[in-house]
Amino acid sequence: MSSRDRANDAVLRVLFVCTGNTCRSPMAETIFRQLVAEKLSCRDWELRERRIDVFSAGIAAGESDPAAREAIVVMQECGLDLSQHLSQQVNEHMLENSTVVLALTERHRRVLCEARPDLADRVKLLSHGGEDISDPIGGSLEEYRRCAAQISDNLRIWVDELFRKES
């Protein structure tokens, strides 16, 4: 089922946006799913049953590119599977149907807000401290690990914020 098909039945739709949708945003999507499932004491696949939809896209993404090999390896080290991920370009429908859009950098947030100023209130920076999530593309596995840790640290805050009433 595509993200477009799922749009109307989710209560919470979280969209992660980076540049190419092969490293940062897919890792954020995968880590977020795990953290939410842990918070709600359910399995990843049960999130849909709880009407929670999580997905990712890029502002300059190719269509159906696989996740970066290093991102797949780092997620495997965390017990997560990114091997089936295929990139997608962010579009109007995704933005309109998302509850919250978490941009990985300030530039991504600005691009999205300029494209849809009417939706600017739901477009936020992933980092609560205001810093960009560094782009590991072309870097070492260690750079991907640091990126994943930075994403995870910030996502823990978002999960606590978004699911405060659930705990």
C-alpha positions in Angstrom: 0.0 0.0 0.0 1.5 3.4 -0.9 1.7 6.3 1.4 -0.9 8.0 -0.8 -3.4 5.1 -0.2 -2.8 5.2 3.6 -3.4 9.0 3.9 -7.0 9.1 4.9 -7.1 6.4 7.7 -4.1 7.5 9.9 -4.6 9.6 13.0 -0.9 10.5 13.3 1.2 10.8 10.1 4.8 11.7 10.5 6.9 12.5 7.5 10.7 12.8 7.6 12.4 14.8 4.9 16.0 15.1 3.8 17.6 15.6 0.4 17.8 12.3 -1.4 15.8 10.0 0.9 18.5 7.3 0.9 20.3 8.0 4.3 19.0 10.4 6.9 15.2 10.4 6.5 14.9 6.6 6.0 17.0 6.0 9.1 14.9 8.5 11.0 11.7 6.8 9.8 13.0 3.3 10.8 14.3 4.5 14.2 11.1 6.4 14.9 9.0 3.3 14.2 11.0 1.3 16.7 10.9 4.0 19.4 7.1 4.5 19.0 6.5 0.7 19.0 8.6 0.5 22.2 6.7 3.5 23.8 3.3 1.9 22.9 4.4 -1.7 23.8 3.6 -3.0 20.4 5.3 -4.3 17.3 6.4 -2.1 14.4 3.7 -3.5 12.1 1.0 -2.9 14.7 1.5 0.9 14.4 -0.8 0.9 11.3 -3.5 -0.8 13.4 -3.1 2.0 15.9 -3.5 4.5 13.0 0.0 5.7 13.1 1.7 6.2 9.7 5.4 7.0 9.4 7.2 7.6 6.1 10.0 9.6 4.5 10.8 11.4 1.3 13.4 13.8 -0.1 13.4 17.3 -1.6 15.6 16.1 -4.4 15.1 12.4 -4.4 15.3 10.0 -7.3 12.4 7.6 -7.5 12.9 4.1 -6.1 16.6 4.4 -5.3 17.6 2.0 -2.5 18.9 3.1 0.8 22.7 3.7 1.0 24.6 0.5 1.8 26.1 2.1 4.9 22.6 3.2 6.2 21.4 -0.4 5.8 24.4 -1.8 7.7 24.1 0.7 10.5 20.4 0.0 10.9 21.1 -3.7 10.9 23.6 -3.1 13.7 20.6 -1.6 15.6 18.4 -4.6 14.8 16.4 -2.6 12.2 15.8 -3.4 8.5 16.2 -0.7 5.9 16.9 -3.2 3.0 13.5 -2.8 1.4 13.5 1.1 1.4 13.0 2.9 -1.9 13.4 6.6 -2.2 10.6 9.0 -3.1 10.3 12.6 -3.9 8.3 14.7 -1.4 5.0 15.9 -2.9 2.1 18.1 -2.1 -0.1 15.2 -1.1 2.4 14.0 1.5 2.7 17.5 3.0 -1.0 18.1 3.1 -1.7 14.8 4.8 1.0 14.8 7.4 0.3 15.7 11.0 4.0 16.7 11.5 6.8 17.0 9.0 10.3 16.7 10.5 13.0 18.2 8.3 16.6 17.0 8.8 18.1 20.4 8.2 17.1 24.0 8.4 17.5 24.2 4.6 15.0 21.4 4.1 12.6 23.1 6.5 12.9 26.4 4.6 12.4 24.7 1.2 9.2 23.0 2.5 7.8 26.1 4.1 8.5 28.2 1.0 6.8 25.6 -1.2 3.8 25.5 1.2 3.7 28.5 3.5 0.1 27.5 4.5 1.5 24.3 6.1 4.5 25.9 7.8 3.1 25.3 11.3 3.4 21.5 10.8 7.0 21.6 9.4 9.5 21.4 12.1 13.3 20.8 12.4 14.0 17.3 13.7 16.7 18.6 16.1 15.2 20.2 19.2 18.6 22.1 19.6 18.3 23.7 16.2 21.3 22.0 14.6 21.2 20.2 11.3 21.5 16.5 11.2 24.8 15.9 9.4 24.7 14.3 6.0 26.8 11.1 6.0 26.5 10.4 2.2 29.8 9.2 0.9 31.2 8.9 4.4 32.4 6.1 6.5 30.3 3.7 8.6 31.4 5.6 11.6 29.9 8.8 10.1 26.6 6.9 9.5 26.7 5.7 13.1 27.2 9.2 14.4 24.3 10.4 12.2 22.0 7.6 13.4 22.9 8.4 17.0 22.1 12.1 16.4 18.8 11.2 14.8 17.9 8.7 17.6 18.7 11.2 20.4 16.4 13.8 18.9 13.7 11.3 18.0 13.5 10.2 21.7 12.4 13.7 22.5 9.8 13.8 19.7 8.4 10.4 20.7 8.0 11.6 24.3 6.4 14.8 23.1 4.0 13.2 20.6 3.0 10.3 22.8 2.9 12.1 26.2 -0.8 11.1 26.8 -0.2 7.5 25.7 2.3 6.7 28.5 
